Amino acid sequence: MAGIKRKSVPANKPDVRRAAIETQIEGASSKKRKLTLQPRGPAAGSKSLVKAADDSSDDDGGVDATLSDEEAARFGPSAQERGEAETDSDPIVEADTTEQSGDDDGVSWPSDGDEYDEEAILPPSKATQDQGIEVKVSKATNEEEDRITIGSSSVSDRMADKTLPNAASLSRESHAKQKALAQERKAAKPNADSIARTKKLWERLRRKSHVPRDERKQLVAELFGIITGHVKDFVLKHDSVRVVQTALKYANIDQRKMTASELKGEYRHLAESRYAKFLIGKLLVPSDKDIRDMIVPEFYGHVRRMIKHSEASWILDDVYRGAATPVQKAILLREWYGAEFALFKVKDTAEVTADVASIMAKHPEKKKSVMHALHDLINQCIQKKTTGFTMLHDAMLQYYLNVQQGSTEAIEFLELLKGDEEGDLLKNLAFTKSGSRIVCLALAYGNAKDRKLILRTYKDTIQALAYDIHGHQVLLAAYNVIDDTVLLAKSIFSELVGKEHSSETSQQNLLAATNHLSGRVPLLYPFTGEVKSLLCHDDQKLLKEVHAIRTITSKKDPEVRRKELVNFLSPPLLFLIEKNAQSLISSNLGCYFMTEVLLSCVGDRKPALGTIANLALDDTGADSGVHSSDFARLLKSLVQGGRYNQKTKTLDRSDPPLGFHDMLYPKIQARVVDWAVGGTSFVILALYEARDFSYNDELGKTLRKGKKQIVDAAGAGNRGSQLLLQKLEQ
């Protein structure tokens, strides 16, 4: 039977709600069931007893409920069933409501101004929750009744207290069963007991500082006693291979050779293993010839496959770069040239060469196949982003040296270099011998746009290039071929000397660079040019090759380019000398740096020269760095005002003249004779021979007064005193 239709009333009518639910309240001792309140619409033929919450201003809102059959019988038939029309003039209906009310059933509706009992309002307030009661709202349909638990937190807590211990107990039992099953499976594996024992030994051995030497020897001996004859069973497992590596770390040469012999024939498979590949590195670290010759030949014939393998490629390149002999490297690299070189072995290893030009000279018919195989494998490695391999860089150099410049192949290769959006290829190339040569040749052969793009790739990497033995060659090549010196200053000098060269950070970076064998080269090269005292043999050879190419590809005169670079570098370096001369004179490289900069720079050199002159004597008159032969050589060069030319046997003087002799003499005037008979005798000799020296006559008189001391020093073997004495006697 459908419930009696009642007119909806506001949600804040407490008296009617209490009347509707009084018969549905269950005692606190009855069984409680917590249920989430689901919003439902009224059943067919009925309307909500309480209007929805969105029609009420109360935060708690109303409860959507309808009259059950039992309640309908209690309140009587509705107006529709009696056939009576519902009107707005019904005295029960409030004047301000848009909902229609039912007939007068004896229930008085409170007005808006009445005081309500807050404890009876649905949804229940906190006062109702504290009582821990349940409210059951019956629906007008015959659907299953829902119980809504109000404020039954204490009951829920008691239920949770009963269920949690059971769940925890079940979880512990489940984990115990899983652990026991895992132990059974481990015990069923081959060499389970041996592996377990070796792990315990490894746990002790790996703590190097906590194990005495005698105990370590005993542990290593026991460890080798277990693994000997079973090394292959250990090395292919991620946990036990660590044990073997630790054993090799503390093993003697006989134990290492025994392990290497036992693994013979398996090294290629070990290289492809994620964990066992490190074992090969452990065996090759001491560079034992027998072990090396046992391992490297096993890679022959498999290079093309291994270089594309995610694990084997790394160990293959490590072996190629650090362990293989020149002949072994040539055999490995030749396999890049095609399957023929991998299948057919060279009988006479003394004639083995990986130079493509030499191979083509003997077999011109192989040029097309060799270049095609090289290009394909190089492209595969680049596409896989494995661009850091030395072997790859050597192969790329062989390809680039043997393509016709200006041809389609050369252009495609240059586009391949520039095509890496992240720039990893060019950055990796710059730090290897072959790779840096490739970049230098690309700068030399490329046009202005190519050079700018290549230089942009090295943004934020310039300092790293300057300090690298191969990377600084890229910067030297850029100095020699890029005509836009403003671009060079912005791209290179801004990182080398800093955008704010007077800052403390920039000064410290420059000081570190001046005392670094490679780091000083990019700073000094524009001042010195190609001198042996600055450039090594490889640098000179590469620059000679670049100079031959730039005659075709560059337009600016080399000397004009050099002077423009000097103009950019002079101010920050002069400021460095002025503020840090005391630190620079403490090393040979620092003194050489100051000499070359002051002789060739442009701008105001007097502040820097004055600082060096003041270092000759401190405030107390004691020598300050003068006893250093490097500082004495610096003073001599500055007094002479130029460099000695070995070819012409003359002095190439600075233009304009330094005038350092007039600045130095007043500082050392009181100790001229002492300088003439000591380690700085050549400084006094340079002063005596200097042109336009304002104090020449005064210096001659002082030296003649101390001639006896000079004679004694000359007799003792002081070469500077001997030459000075000859000048005085003329």
Secondary structure, DSSP 4 states (H G I P E B T S, - for coil): -PPPP---B-TT-HHHHHHHHGGGPPPTTS-----PPPP-PPPTT---SB--GGGS--TT--------HHHHHHH---HHHHTPPP-TT-TTS-TT-SS------SPPPP-TTSPP-GGGPSSP-HHHHHHT-EEEE--SSSSPPEEEE-S-HHHHHHHHHHHHHHHHHHHHHHHHHHHHHHHHHHHHSTTHHHHHHHHHHHHHHT-GGGS-HHHHHHHHHHHHHHHTT-HHHHHTSTTHHHHHHHHHHT--HHHHHHHHHHTTT-HHHHHTSTTTHHHHHHHHTT--HHHHHHHGGGGTT-HHHHTTSTTHHHHHHHHHHHT--HHHHHHHHHGGG-HHHHHSPPS-GGG----HHHHHHH-GGGHHHHHHHHHHHHHHHHHTT----HHHHHHHHHHHHTSPTTSHHHHHHHHHHHT-TT-HHHHHHTTSHHHHHHHHHHHHHS-HHHHHHHHHHTTT-HHHHHHSTTHHHHHHHHHHH---HHHHIIIIIHHHT-SSTTSHHHHHHHHHHHTSTTTTHHHHHHHH-S-TTTS-HHHHHHHHHHHHHHHHH--S-HHHHHHHHHHHHHHHHHHHHHHHHHHHTTSHHHHHHHHHHHHH--S--HHHHHHHHHTTB-TTS-BSSTT-HHHHHHHHHHHHTEEEETTTTEEEE-SS---HHHHHHHHHGGGHHHHHTSTTHHHHHHHHH-TT-TTHHHHHHHHHHTHHHHHHHHHTT-HHHHHHHHHHH-
